[in-house]
Amino acid sequence: MKKAIFYSIFIFLSFTQISISQVVEDPVIKKMITEIKTENLEATIHKLVSFGTRHTLSDTKSKTQGIGAAQQWVKSQFDKFALESNGRLTSTIDYFEVKADGKRIPKDSQLGNVMATLKGTDPNDNRIFIISGHLDSRVSDVMNVKSNAPGANDDGSGVAAVIELAKVMSKRSFPSTIIFVAVTGEEQGLYGARHLAELAKESKWNIIAMLNNDMIGNSLSSGTNLRDNTQVRIFSETIPFLETEDEAKMRKATSRDNDSPSRLLARYIKTVTEQYVDQLKVKLVYRNDRFLRGGDHTPFSQNGFTAVRFCEMNENFDHQHQDLRTENNIKYGDLPEFMDFEYLRKNTCSNLATLANLAWSPKAPTNVGIEVKELSNSSTLKWSSPETKGQYGYQVLMRETSSSHWEKTFFVKDTQLEIPYSKDNYFFAVQAVDALGHSSLPVFPIPIR
């Protein structure tokens, strides 16, 4: 009887701690969110549009028109922010050669990604987080390098978010490294992202998460005329591209088809966004990208990294990949006048809440497992502390097998937890958390026999 009472008290205290851990908000992150300004994002969009076209193969010599001028301007913005970063932020244009492919690259060309690196302050923390948008734009003909291609939303919106985040976040210090990048070559075949992903793999970068922002500033759909600036879609892959045979066996044995690293990242984004950003909900879309389409996160996924895509809830195809024109009283083209800058601000804040929480979080626990030595209607999870300190405790996340998102959170300071919920009916994951509520990405448990 005493044992039963003690166990009930333990569970009650666990839930009490849960409620505390779930409402913890870092005041510094809340302050940074207030620094994301709609007017700054709008001004950036208008500046990007002023380059006429940012087609990947457009003019690289002019100082006012074409992709070259746009690249130099983005770098100049990063350089301004670097002056206030106490040397932590540095920028470069990473040029690389692309061979003619007989398709969208008619001749050998030099492309470039504009990158700003906010170096982490902890020499023992080699984690890297990447946020990107693509700088290039296009009209109806993907090979048209001359016509005006404003690219306000596709993907001026993603680049504007990247620039604004670099401005706000470079004023703070993080133990891990954040890379802000405006890639090129997206419309020609994801060339900039592929170059960066392959460079990262070759250099053995420890990329924890890659956030691709592509079209996050329009709230009105074409055709259906639905308007919604309260939801944003996060696309995440189901089965990792580089899944090994052993990993496939474990996935099938544990039924973790819905718990790939990228999908765990997507749920993380939903949790912190709905905690920190008012009037914005995350819609989890269970596919790598839109139907039969792709984006700059895909090369990262293909190279074994955890990557997702942010994308507006409703796309408008009158203003995407269109020549500037008016037909049947419909104005076509990707112009600033069709954007919702308040929506863009909220989506930028979602990225900030995600990046800041991850970059300040402890490292994830290791050796996360769930005991299967004997049949039981309770579940026991065990794990090891991350190699570096900083964690205040751990959160065990739980949801029903039919649920898309976590439903309960158990907070503990120990490295194991037994809870009266059957592993037959629930999925679990474990993350490390510090005293301010910054949590690592969750880790899905494997069986302990």
DOTI-60823 format. One record per residue (C-alpha): residue number from 1; residue in three letters; y, z, x. Coordinates in steps of 0.2 Angstrom, whole numbers, always signed. Layout:
residues N
+-----+-----+-------+-------+-------+
!   n ! res !     y !     z !     x !
+-----+-----+-------+-------+-------+
! NUM ! ALA !     Y !     Z !     X !
...
+-----+-----+-------+-------+-------+
end
This chain:
residues 449
+-----+-----+-------+-------+-------+
!   n ! res !     y !     z !     x !
+-----+-----+-------+-------+-------+
!   1 ! MET !    +0 !    +0 !    +0 !
!   2 ! LYS !   +12 !    +5 !   +14 !
!   3 ! LYS !    +8 !   -11 !   +23 !
!   4 ! ALA !   +12 !   -21 !    +7 !
!   5 ! ILE !   +28 !   -13 !    +5 !
!   6 ! PHE !   +33 !   -15 !   +24 !
!   7 ! TYR !   +28 !   -34 !   +22 !
!   8 ! SER !   +39 !   -36 !    +7 !
!   9 ! ILE !   +54 !   -27 !   +16 !
!  10 ! PHE !   +51 !   -39 !   +30 !
!  11 ! ILE !   +52 !   -54 !   +19 !
!  12 ! PHE !   +68 !   -47 !   +11 !
!  13 ! LEU !   +76 !   -44 !   +27 !
!  14 ! SER !   +72 !   -62 !   +33 !
!  15 ! PHE !   +80 !   -69 !   +18 !
!  16 ! THR !   +95 !   -58 !   +20 !
!  17 ! GLN !   +97 !   -65 !   +38 !
!  18 ! ILE !   +94 !   -82 !   +31 !
!  19 ! SER !  +109 !   -81 !   +20 !
!  20 ! ILE !  +120 !   -75 !   +34 !
!  21 ! SER !  +114 !   -89 !   +46 !
!  22 ! GLN !  +117 !  -103 !   +33 !
!  23 ! VAL !  +135 !   -98 !   +29 !
!  24 ! VAL !  +141 !   -96 !   +48 !
!  25 ! GLU !  +154 !  -109 !   +51 !
!  26 ! ASP !  +162 !  -111 !   +68 !
!  27 ! PRO !  +181 !  -110 !   +66 !
!  28 ! VAL !  +184 !  -121 !   +81 !
!  29 ! ILE !  +174 !  -135 !   +72 !
!  30 ! LYS !  +184 !  -132 !   +56 !
!  31 ! LYS !  +200 !  -134 !   +66 !
!  32 ! MET !  +194 !  -150 !   +74 !
!  33 ! ILE !  +190 !  -157 !   +57 !
!  34 ! THR !  +208 !  -154 !   +52 !
!  35 ! GLU !  +214 !  -164 !   +67 !
!  36 ! ILE !  +205 !  -180 !   +61 !
!  37 ! LYS !  +220 !  -189 !   +53 !
!  38 ! THR !  +219 !  -203 !   +40 !
!  39 ! GLU !  +235 !  -210 !   +47 !
!  40 ! ASN !  +228 !  -211 !   +65 !
!  41 ! LEU !  +213 !  -220 !   +59 !
!  42 ! GLU !  +223 !  -233 !   +48 !
!  43 ! ALA !  +235 !  -236 !   +63 !
!  44 ! THR !  +220 !  -240 !   +74 !
!  45 ! ILE !  +213 !  -252 !   +61 !
!  46 ! HIS !  +229 !  -261 !   +60 !
!  47 ! LYS !  +230 !  -262 !   +79 !
!  48 ! LEU !  +212 !  -269 !   +81 !
!  49 ! VAL !  +216 !  -282 !   +67 !
!  50 ! SER !  +232 !  -288 !   +77 !
!  51 ! PHE !  +221 !  -295 !   +90 !
!  52 ! GLY !  +217 !  -310 !   +78 !
!  53 ! THR !  +198 !  -311 !   +82 !
!  54 ! ARG !  +187 !  -300 !   +92 !
!  55 ! HIS !  +173 !  -312 !   +92 !
!  56 ! THR !  +161 !  -308 !  +107 !
!  57 ! LEU !  +164 !  -325 !  +114 !
!  58 ! SER !  +183 !  -326 !  +111 !
!  59 ! ASP !  +197 !  -326 !  +123 !
!  60 ! THR !  +195 !  -313 !  +138 !
!  61 ! LYS !  +211 !  -318 !  +147 !
!  62 ! SER !  +225 !  -315 !  +135 !
!  63 ! LYS !  +234 !  -298 !  +134 !
!  64 ! THR !  +237 !  -299 !  +115 !
!  65 ! GLN !  +223 !  -310 !  +107 !
!  66 ! GLY !  +204 !  -310 !  +108 !
!  67 ! ILE !  +190 !  -298 !  +113 !
!  68 ! GLY !  +197 !  -295 !  +131 !
!  69 ! ALA !  +214 !  -289 !  +124 !
!  70 ! ALA !  +205 !  -277 !  +112 !
!  71 ! GLN !  +194 !  -270 !  +126 !
!  72 ! GLN !  +208 !  -266 !  +137 !
!  73 ! TRP !  +218 !  -258 !  +122 !
!  74 ! VAL !  +203 !  -247 !  +118 !
!  75 ! LYS !  +201 !  -242 !  +136 !
!  76 ! SER !  +220 !  -238 !  +137 !
!  77 ! GLN !  +217 !  -226 !  +122 !
!  78 ! PHE !  +203 !  -217 !  +131 !
!  79 ! ASP !  +214 !  -216 !  +147 !
!  80 ! LYS !  +227 !  -207 !  +137 !
!  81 ! PHE !  +215 !  -194 !  +131 !
!  82 ! ALA !  +208 !  -192 !  +148 !
!  83 ! LEU !  +225 !  -185 !  +154 !
!  84 ! GLU !  +223 !  -170 !  +142 !
!  85 ! SER !  +205 !  -167 !  +147 !
!  86 ! ASN !  +207 !  -158 !  +163 !
!  87 ! GLY !  +197 !  -172 !  +172 !
!  88 ! ARG !  +182 !  -171 !  +160 !
!  89 ! LEU !  +185 !  -187 !  +151 !
!  90 ! THR !  +183 !  -204 !  +161 !
!  91 ! SER !  +183 !  -222 !  +155 !
!  92 ! THR !  +176 !  -238 !  +160 !
!  93 ! ILE !  +172 !  -256 !  +154 !
!  94 ! ASP !  +154 !  -259 !  +158 !
!  95 ! TYR !  +153 !  -277 !  +160 !
!  96 ! PHE !  +136 !  -286 !  +160 !
!  97 ! GLU !  +129 !  -304 !  +160 !
!  98 ! VAL !  +120 !  -312 !  +146 !
!  99 ! LYS !  +110 !  -328 !  +148 !
! 100 ! ALA !  +112 !  -342 !  +135 !
! 101 ! ASP !   +99 !  -340 !  +122 !
! 102 ! GLY !  +100 !  -357 !  +113 !
! 103 ! LYS !  +105 !  -347 !   +97 !
! 104 ! ARG !  +121 !  -336 !   +96 !
! 105 ! ILE !  +125 !  -336 !  +115 !
! 106 ! PRO !  +128 !  -355 !  +119 !
! 107 ! LYS !  +131 !  -352 !  +138 !
! 108 ! ASP !  +130 !  -338 !  +151 !
! 109 ! SER !  +143 !  -325 !  +146 !
! 110 ! GLN !  +150 !  -309 !  +152 !
! 111 ! LEU !  +151 !  -295 !  +139 !
! 112 ! GLY !  +158 !  -278 !  +141 !
! 113 ! ASN !  +156 !  -261 !  +132 !
! 114 ! VAL !  +171 !  -249 !  +133 !
! 115 ! MET !  +165 !  -232 !  +137 !
! 116 ! ALA !  +172 !  -214 !  +138 !
! 117 ! THR !  +161 !  -201 !  +145 !
! 118 ! LEU !  +166 !  -182 !  +141 !
! 119 ! LYS !  +156 !  -174 !  +155 !
! 120 ! GLY !  +147 !  -158 !  +151 !
! 121 ! THR !  +152 !  -142 !  +159 !
! 122 ! ASP !  +135 !  -135 !  +162 !
! 123 ! PRO !  +126 !  -142 !  +178 !
! 124 ! ASN !  +109 !  -137 !  +171 !
! 125 ! ASP !  +112 !  -146 !  +154 !
! 126 ! ASN !  +108 !  -164 !  +156 !
! 127 ! ARG !  +108 !  -168 !  +137 !
! 128 ! ILE !  +118 !  -183 !  +132 !
! 129 ! PHE !  +124 !  -188 !  +115 !
! 130 ! ILE !  +131 !  -205 !  +111 !
! 131 ! ILE !  +142 !  -211 !   +97 !
! 132 ! SER !  +146 !  -229 !   +95 !
! 133 ! GLY !  +154 !  -243 !   +84 !
! 134 ! HIS !  +155 !  -261 !   +88 !
! 135 ! LEU !  +171 !  -269 !   +93 !
! 136 ! ASP !  +167 !  -288 !   +90 !
! 137 ! SER !  +171 !  -296 !   +73 !
! 138 ! ARG !  +166 !  -313 !   +65 !
! 139 ! VAL !  +170 !  -324 !   +50 !
! 140 ! SER !  +157 !  -334 !   +40 !
! 141 ! ASP !  +151 !  -345 !   +54 !
! 142 ! VAL !  +145 !  -333 !   +67 !
! 143 ! MET !  +149 !  -346 !   +81 !
! 144 ! ASN !  +167 !  -348 !   +76 !
! 145 ! VAL !  +177 !  -340 !   +90 !
! 146 ! LYS !  +194 !  -346 !   +85 !
! 147 ! SER !  +197 !  -342 !   +67 !
! 148 ! ASN !  +206 !  -325 !   +62 !
! 149 ! ALA !  +192 !  -312 !   +60 !
! 150 ! PRO !  +201 !  -296 !   +57 !
! 151 ! GLY !  +185 !  -285 !   +56 !
! 152 ! ALA !  +195 !  -271 !   +48 !
! 153 ! ASN !  +179 !  -262 !   +41 !
! 154 ! ASP !  +166 !  -272 !   +51 !
! 155 ! ASP !  +167 !  -263 !   +62 !
! 156 ! GLY !  +185 !  -258 !   +65 !
! 157 ! SER !  +180 !  -243 !   +55 !
! 158 ! GLY !  +167 !  -237 !   +67 !
! 159 ! VAL !  +178 !  -240 !   +82 !
! 160 ! ALA !  +192 !  -231 !   +74 !
! 161 ! ALA !  +180 !  -216 !   +72 !
! 162 ! VAL !  +174 !  -217 !   +90 !
! 163 ! ILE !  +192 !  -217 !   +96 !
! 164 ! GLU !  +198 !  -203 !   +85 !
! 165 ! LEU !  +183 !  -192 !   +90 !
! 166 ! ALA !  +186 !  -195 !  +108 !
! 167 ! LYS !  +204 !  -189 !  +106 !
! 168 ! VAL !  +200 !  -173 !   +97 !
! 169 ! MET !  +184 !  -168 !  +106 !
! 170 ! SER !  +191 !  -172 !  +124 !
! 171 ! LYS !  +202 !  -157 !  +122 !
! 172 ! ARG !  +187 !  -146 !  +121 !
! 173 ! SER !  +173 !  -141 !  +133 !
! 174 ! PHE !  +155 !  -144 !  +129 !
! 175 ! PRO !  +140 !  -139 !  +140 !
! 176 ! SER !  +132 !  -156 !  +137 !
! 177 ! THR !  +139 !  -174 !  +139 !
! 178 ! ILE !  +146 !  -185 !  +125 !
! 179 ! ILE !  +148 !  -203 !  +127 !
! 180 ! PHE !  +160 !  -213 !  +116 !
! 181 ! VAL !  +157 !  -232 !  +116 !
! 182 ! ALA !  +164 !  -247 !  +108 !
! 183 ! VAL !  +150 !  -260 !  +111 !
! 184 ! THR !  +152 !  -279 !  +110 !
! 185 ! GLY !  +139 !  -292 !  +106 !
! 186 ! GLU !  +133 !  -284 !   +90 !
! 187 ! GLU !  +136 !  -300 !   +79 !
! 188 ! GLN !  +128 !  -311 !   +92 !
! 189 ! GLY !  +112 !  -300 !   +93 !
! 190 ! LEU !  +115 !  -282 !   +97 !
! 191 ! TYR !  +118 !  -287 !  +115 !
! 192 ! GLY !  +130 !  -273 !  +120 !
! 193 ! ALA !  +119 !  -259 !  +112 !
! 194 ! ARG !  +103 !  -266 !  +120 !
! 195 ! HIS !  +111 !  -267 !  +137 !
! 196 ! LEU !  +117 !  -248 !  +135 !
! 197 ! ALA !  +100 !  -243 !  +129 !
! 198 ! GLU !   +90 !  -251 !  +143 !
! 199 ! LEU !  +102 !  -244 !  +156 !
! 200 ! ALA !   +99 !  -227 !  +148 !
! 201 ! LYS !   +81 !  -229 !  +149 !
! 202 ! GLU !   +81 !  -236 !  +167 !
! 203 ! SER !   +92 !  -222 !  +172 !
! 204 ! LYS !   +82 !  -209 !  +163 !
! 205 ! TRP !   +96 !  -202 !  +153 !
! 206 ! ASN !   +91 !  -187 !  +142 !
! 207 ! ILE !   +98 !  -194 !  +126 !
! 208 ! ILE !   +96 !  -181 !  +112 !
! 209 ! ALA !  +104 !  -191 !   +98 !
! 210 ! MET !  +113 !  -208 !   +96 !
! 211 ! LEU !  +125 !  -210 !   +81 !
! 212 ! ASN !  +129 !  -228 !   +76 !
! 213 ! ASN !  +144 !  -230 !   +65 !
! 214 ! ASP !  +144 !  -248 !   +57 !
! 215 ! MET !  +155 !  -250 !   +41 !
! 216 ! ILE !  +160 !  -233 !   +36 !
! 217 ! GLY !  +177 !  -237 !   +28 !
! 218 ! ASN !  +174 !  -246 !   +12 !
! 219 ! SER !  +171 !  -237 !    -5 !
! 220 ! LEU !  +170 !  -252 !   -17 !
! 221 ! SER !  +155 !  -263 !   -20 !
! 222 ! SER !  +155 !  -281 !   -24 !
! 223 ! GLY !  +146 !  -287 !   -39 !
! 224 ! THR !  +143 !  -270 !   -47 !
! 225 ! ASN !  +161 !  -264 !   -44 !
! 226 ! LEU !  +154 !  -246 !   -40 !
! 227 ! ARG !  +167 !  -235 !   -31 !
! 228 ! ASP !  +161 !  -220 !   -22 !
! 229 ! ASN !  +169 !  -211 !    -8 !
! 230 ! THR !  +159 !  -195 !    -9 !
! 231 ! GLN !  +143 !  -201 !    -2 !
! 232 ! VAL !  +138 !  -209 !   +15 !
! 233 ! ARG !  +121 !  -217 !   +19 !
! 234 ! ILE !  +111 !  -212 !   +35 !
! 235 ! PHE !   +97 !  -224 !   +40 !
! 236 ! SER !   +83 !  -217 !   +50 !
! 237 ! GLU !   +66 !  -225 !   +56 !
! 238 ! THR !   +50 !  -219 !   +49 !
! 239 ! ILE !   +37 !  -222 !   +63 !
! 240 ! PRO !   +45 !  -222 !   +81 !
! 241 ! PHE !   +45 !  -239 !   +89 !
! 242 ! LEU !   +36 !  -233 !  +104 !
! 243 ! GLU !   +24 !  -221 !   +96 !
! 244 ! THR !    +8 !  -219 !  +107 !
! 245 ! GLU !   -10 !  -220 !  +101 !
! 246 ! ASP !   -11 !  -201 !  +103 !
! 247 ! GLU !    +6 !  -198 !   +94 !
! 248 ! ALA !    -1 !  -209 !   +80 !
! 249 ! LYS !   -16 !  -199 !   +78 !
! 250 ! MET !    -6 !  -183 !   +77 !
! 251 ! ARG !    +6 !  -190 !   +65 !
! 252 ! LYS !    -8 !  -195 !   +53 !
! 253 ! ALA !   -17 !  -178 !   +56 !
! 254 ! THR !    -1 !  -168 !   +51 !
! 255 ! SER !    +6 !  -181 !   +38 !
! 256 ! ARG !   +22 !  -181 !   +47 !
! 257 ! ASP !   +26 !  -199 !   +42 !
! 258 ! ASN !   +43 !  -193 !   +35 !
! 259 ! ASP !   +47 !  -182 !   +50 !
! 260 ! SER !   +50 !  -194 !   +65 !
! 261 ! PRO !   +64 !  -187 !   +77 !
! 262 ! SER !   +76 !  -199 !   +70 !
! 263 ! ARG !   +73 !  -193 !   +52 !
! 264 ! LEU !   +74 !  -175 !   +58 !
! 265 ! LEU !   +91 !  -180 !   +65 !
! 266 ! ALA !   +96 !  -188 !   +49 !
! 267 ! ARG !   +92 !  -171 !   +39 !
! 268 ! TYR !  +102 !  -162 !   +53 !
! 269 ! ILE !  +117 !  -173 !   +49 !
! 270 ! LYS !  +115 !  -169 !   +30 !
! 271 ! THR !  +115 !  -151 !   +33 !
! 272 ! VAL !  +130 !  -149 !   +44 !
! 273 ! THR !  +140 !  -163 !   +34 !
! 274 ! GLU !  +138 !  -154 !   +18 !
! 275 ! GLN !  +142 !  -137 !   +26 !
! 276 ! TYR !  +158 !  -143 !   +35 !
! 277 ! VAL !  +165 !  -158 !   +26 !
! 278 ! ASP !  +172 !  -157 !    +8 !
! 279 ! GLN !  +168 !  -170 !    -5 !
! 280 ! LEU !  +155 !  -179 !    +5 !
! 281 ! LYS !  +136 !  -179 !    +3 !
! 282 ! VAL !  +124 !  -188 !   +14 !
! 283 ! LYS !  +112 !  -200 !    +6 !
! 284 ! LEU !   +96 !  -201 !   +17 !
! 285 ! VAL !   +89 !  -218 !   +17 !
! 286 ! TYR !   +71 !  -219 !   +23 !
! 287 ! ARG !   +71 !  -235 !   +33 !
! 288 ! ASN !   +78 !  -240 !   +50 !
! 289 ! ASP !   +92 !  -250 !   +42 !
! 290 ! ARG !   +96 !  -260 !   +27 !
! 291 ! PHE !   +83 !  -272 !   +20 !
! 292 ! LEU !   +78 !  -284 !   +34 !
! 293 ! ARG !   +94 !  -280 !   +43 !
! 294 ! GLY !   +99 !  -271 !   +59 !
! 295 ! GLY !  +112 !  -262 !   +69 !
! 296 ! ASP !  +116 !  -255 !   +86 !
! 297 ! HIS !  +105 !  -240 !   +84 !
! 298 ! THR !   +90 !  -251 !   +84 !
! 299 ! PRO !   +89 !  -255 !  +102 !
! 300 ! PHE !   +90 !  -236 !  +106 !
! 301 ! SER !   +75 !  -233 !   +94 !
! 302 ! GLN !   +66 !  -247 !  +102 !
! 303 ! ASN !   +68 !  -239 !  +119 !
! 304 ! GLY !   +62 !  -222 !  +113 !
! 305 ! PHE !   +78 !  -213 !  +109 !
! 306 ! THR !   +82 !  -204 !   +93 !
! 307 ! ALA !   +95 !  -214 !   +84 !
! 308 ! VAL !  +102 !  -216 !   +66 !
! 309 ! ARG !  +115 !  -227 !   +57 !
! 310 ! PHE !  +130 !  -221 !   +47 !
! 311 ! CYS !  +135 !  -234 !   +34 !
! 312 ! GLU !  +146 !  -233 !   +18 !
! 313 ! MET !  +137 !  -230 !    +2 !
! 314 ! ASN !  +142 !  -247 !    -6 !
! 315 ! GLU !  +145 !  -263 !    +4 !
! 316 ! ASN !  +157 !  -276 !    -2 !
! 317 ! PHE !  +151 !  -294 !    +3 !
! 318 ! ASP !  +167 !  -302 !    -2 !
! 319 ! HIS !  +175 !  -293 !   +13 !
! 320 ! GLN !  +160 !  -294 !   +25 !
! 321 ! HIS !  +157 !  -310 !   +37 !
! 322 ! GLN !  +170 !  -320 !   +27 !
! 323 ! ASP !  +183 !  -333 !   +31 !
! 324 ! LEU !  +200 !  -328 !   +25 !
! 325 ! ARG !  +203 !  -337 !    +9 !
! 326 ! THR !  +206 !  -335 !   -10 !
! 327 ! GLU !  +194 !  -343 !   -22 !
! 328 ! ASN !  +193 !  -341 !   -41 !
! 329 ! ASN !  +206 !  -327 !   -39 !
! 330 ! ILE !  +195 !  -318 !   -27 !
! 331 ! LYS !  +203 !  -314 !   -10 !
! 332 ! TYR !  +190 !  -314 !    +4 !
! 333 ! GLY !  +190 !  -307 !   +21 !
! 334 ! ASP !  +188 !  -291 !   +30 !
! 335 ! LEU !  +206 !  -284 !   +29 !
! 336 ! PRO !  +214 !  -267 !   +30 !
! 337 ! GLU !  +220 !  -268 !   +12 !
! 338 ! PHE !  +202 !  -267 !    +6 !
! 339 ! MET !  +198 !  -251 !   +15 !
! 340 ! ASP !  +198 !  -233 !    +9 !
! 341 ! PHE !  +205 !  -223 !   +24 !
! 342 ! GLU !  +202 !  -206 !   +16 !
! 343 ! TYR !  +184 !  -211 !   +15 !
! 344 ! LEU !  +184 !  -216 !   +33 !
! 345 ! ARG !  +192 !  -199 !   +38 !
! 346 ! LYS !  +178 !  -190 !   +29 !
! 347 ! ASN !  +164 !  -200 !   +38 !
! 348 ! THR !  +173 !  -197 !   +54 !
! 349 ! CYS !  +173 !  -179 !   +51 !
! 350 ! SER !  +154 !  -180 !   +47 !
! 351 ! ASN !  +151 !  -187 !   +64 !
! 352 ! LEU !  +162 !  -173 !   +72 !
! 353 ! ALA !  +153 !  -159 !   +64 !
! 354 ! THR !  +136 !  -167 !   +69 !
! 355 ! LEU !  +142 !  -170 !   +87 !
! 356 ! ALA !  +151 !  -153 !   +90 !
! 357 ! ASN !  +136 !  -143 !   +83 !
! 358 ! LEU !  +123 !  -152 !   +94 !
! 359 ! ALA !  +134 !  -152 !  +110 !
! 360 ! TRP !  +137 !  -133 !  +108 !
! 361 ! SER !  +119 !  -129 !  +102 !
! 362 ! PRO !  +106 !  -121 !  +113 !
! 363 ! LYS !   +92 !  -132 !  +119 !
! 364 ! ALA !   +77 !  -135 !  +107 !
! 365 ! PRO !   +62 !  -123 !  +107 !
! 366 ! THR !   +47 !  -130 !  +116 !
! 367 ! ASN !   +28 !  -129 !  +112 !
! 368 ! VAL !   +31 !  -128 !   +94 !
! 369 ! GLY !   +15 !  -126 !   +84 !
! 370 ! ILE !    +7 !  -119 !   +69 !
! 371 ! GLU !    -9 !  -110 !   +69 !
! 372 ! VAL !   -25 !  -117 !   +61 !
! 373 ! LYS !   -38 !  -106 !   +68 !
! 374 ! GLU !   -43 !  -100 !   +51 !
! 375 ! LEU !   -40 !  -104 !   +33 !
! 376 ! SER !   -25 !   -94 !   +26 !
! 377 ! ASN !   -13 !   -95 !   +12 !
! 378 ! SER !    +1 !   -90 !   +24 !
! 379 ! SER !    +7 !  -100 !   +39 !
! 380 ! THR !   +10 !   -94 !   +56 !
! 381 ! LEU !   +22 !  -103 !   +68 !
! 382 ! LYS !   +24 !  -100 !   +87 !
! 383 ! TRP !   +35 !  -108 !  +100 !
! 384 ! SER !   +42 !  -105 !  +117 !
! 385 ! SER !   +60 !  -101 !  +121 !
! 386 ! PRO !   +70 !  -116 !  +128 !
! 387 ! GLU !   +72 !  -116 !  +147 !
! 388 ! THR !   +90 !  -111 !  +147 !
! 389 ! LYS !   +98 !   -96 !  +138 !
! 390 ! GLY !  +111 !   -96 !  +124 !
! 391 ! GLN !  +100 !   -95 !  +109 !
! 392 ! TYR !  +104 !   -80 !   +97 !
! 393 ! GLY !   +88 !   -83 !   +87 !
! 394 ! TYR !   +78 !   -97 !   +79 !
! 395 ! GLN !   +77 !  -104 !   +61 !
! 396 ! VAL !   +61 !  -110 !   +53 !
! 397 ! LEU !   +65 !  -123 !   +41 !
! 398 ! MET !   +53 !  -126 !   +26 !
! 399 ! ARG !   +52 !  -139 !   +12 !
! 400 ! GLU !   +39 !  -145 !    -1 !
! 401 ! THR !   +30 !  -161 !    +4 !
! 402 ! SER !   +38 !  -170 !   -10 !
! 403 ! SER !   +56 !  -165 !    -5 !
! 404 ! SER !   +67 !  -176 !    +6 !
! 405 ! HIS !   +77 !  -161 !   +13 !
! 406 ! TRP !   +74 !  -143 !   +19 !
! 407 ! GLU !   +74 !  -130 !    +5 !
! 408 ! LYS !   +72 !  -113 !   +14 !
! 409 ! THR !   +77 !  -106 !   +31 !
! 410 ! PHE !   +70 !   -91 !   +39 !
! 411 ! PHE !   +79 !   -83 !   +53 !
! 412 ! VAL !   +70 !   -73 !   +67 !
! 413 ! LYS !   +74 !   -67 !   +85 !
! 414 ! ASP !   +56 !   -68 !   +90 !
! 415 ! THR !   +46 !   -83 !   +95 !
! 416 ! GLN !   +34 !   -83 !   +81 !
! 417 ! LEU !   +34 !   -80 !   +62 !
! 418 ! GLU !   +21 !   -78 !   +49 !
! 419 ! ILE !   +27 !   -82 !   +31 !
! 420 ! PRO !   +18 !   -81 !   +14 !
! 421 ! TYR !   +18 !  -100 !   +11 !
! 422 ! SER !    +3 !  -112 !   +13 !
! 423 ! LYS !    +4 !  -126 !   +26 !
! 424 ! ASP !    -6 !  -136 !   +13 !
! 425 ! ASN !   +10 !  -136 !    +2 !
! 426 ! TYR !   +25 !  -136 !   +14 !
! 427 ! PHE !   +32 !  -144 !   +29 !
! 428 ! PHE !   +40 !  -134 !   +43 !
! 429 ! ALA !   +51 !  -136 !   +58 !
! 430 ! VAL !   +59 !  -124 !   +71 !
! 431 ! GLN !   +76 !  -125 !   +79 !
! 432 ! ALA !   +86 !  -113 !   +91 !
! 433 ! VAL !  +103 !  -107 !   +85 !
! 434 ! ASP !  +117 !   -97 !   +94 !
! 435 ! ALA !  +128 !   -84 !   +87 !
! 436 ! LEU !  +141 !   -96 !   +80 !
! 437 ! GLY !  +127 !  -106 !   +70 !
! 438 ! HIS !  +126 !  -121 !   +82 !
! 439 ! SER !  +108 !  -126 !   +80 !
! 440 ! SER !   +97 !  -138 !   +90 !
! 441 ! LEU !   +88 !  -152 !   +82 !
! 442 ! PRO !   +72 !  -146 !   +73 !
! 443 ! VAL !   +55 !  -148 !   +81 !
! 444 ! PHE !   +40 !  -152 !   +70 !
! 445 ! PRO !   +25 !  -141 !   +74 !
! 446 ! ILE !    +8 !  -147 !   +80 !
! 447 ! PRO !    -8 !  -138 !   +76 !
! 448 ! ILE !   -13 !  -123 !   +87 !
! 449 ! ARG !   -32 !  -122 !   +88 !
+-----+-----+-------+-------+-------+
end
